[in-house]
Amino acid sequence: MGVADALILVSSNPNKGIEAERILGVPLLRVSLALPEIQAATVEDITRYKLEVARTKGYKRLVVEDVSLGFDELGNFPGPYVKWLLEAAGGKGLAAIAYALNNRAAKAECCVAYWDGEQGHVFCGQCAGDVLVEPRGAQNFGWDAWFLPRGSKKTFAEMSPEEKDRQSHRGNAYRQLAAHLTSAVSSGRK
């Protein structure tokens, strides 16, 4: 498969590329482009916008994604703005919000958009859980050390990659994309 036919992940975050490639089970060419992130109420709206911008770069097959983490008690806040919260205050800022709440239940979401060269396809995955006040596990990927999926004794940061992929919002979204790609190949589509 040449560069022209490669499945391209447009992301400036290498961790997203590692997880996406592992979950999809196919090699990805990661292109680091700073895509504008509009202020929108849903992670799906942001991802659809990113796809529209990324596809103007001329790539034939590409993938973009965005994530969201929001507290149930706060109407899904910070939701799609979690990236900005982490940039401003780090995981400690997220923990401070959790500390102030009676209910630390939260929902993680990942929205993946795929451009097949002709049309866009959107796949969204979710994972319910709680945000912890004290991080557990390695603190090297976003809010993984603060998020405890419902029914788990381990945070995402404490899990093996395979465990995380089975439960995570990203795993759920990319498995949908993988199923779409498999179906497209078997039917002769893109």
Secondary structure, 3 states (H helix, E strand, C coil): CCHHHCEEEECCCHHHHHHHHHHHCCCCEEECCCCCCCCCCCHHHHHHHHHHHHHCCCCCEEEEEEEEEEEHHHCCEEECCHHHHHHHHHHHHHHHHHHHCCCCEEEEEEEEEEECCCCEEEEEEEEEEEECCCCCCCCCCCCHHHEEECCCCCCHHHCCHHHHHHHCHHHHHHHHHHHHHHHHHHHCCC
